[in-house]
Amino acid sequence: MSDGAPSALGRTLYSGVLAYMAVDGFRNNEKRVEIAEASGVPMPELLVPLATGMLFVANLGVLFWKFPRASAGAVAVFFLSTTPVIHNFWTMEGKERNANKINFLKNLALLGGAIMLLDAAGDEAAADEA
C-alpha cells in the first residue's frame, strides 16, 4: 500500500466479482430487462444496460485506482439503486424469497466494500490536498 491505494490484491478480488457481474449482465441483458420491467423500473431497455455499463467502467476505476472517488461512488450508486428494487425479497415467498435474500445480502456486502473504497479514496484526496 505504498502508493496510498488500498490493497491491490483486495481490489483485484473485489473487481473480479464486479467484472463477472457486469459481463453476466451484458450476456443476459434480455432477462435482466424483463426482471427490471416486472419490478417497475422505468425504461428498463435503456437503464439496465446503462447501469451494467456503469458498473463495468467503475469497476475498472476501482481495479486500477483511477478516479477512485468517482469509481467507488458509482459502484455504491449501482448497488443502492438496484439492490432494493430487484432483490426485494420481503415481497416474495418460498425459494424465490430465499434466493433474493441471499442476493440482497451479497449486494449489501459489496456496497459495504464500495463505501470502504470511497472512504479510502477520500482519505487519499485529503492527503493530497495537505
Buried (B, 14 or more C-beta within 10 A) or exposed (E): EEEBBBEEEBBEEBBEBBBEBBEEBEEBBEEBBEBBBEBEBEEBEEBBBEBBEBBBBBBBBBBBBEBBBBBBBBBBBBBBBBBBEBBBBEEBEEEEBEEBBEBBEBBEEBBEBBBBBBEBBBEBEEEEEE
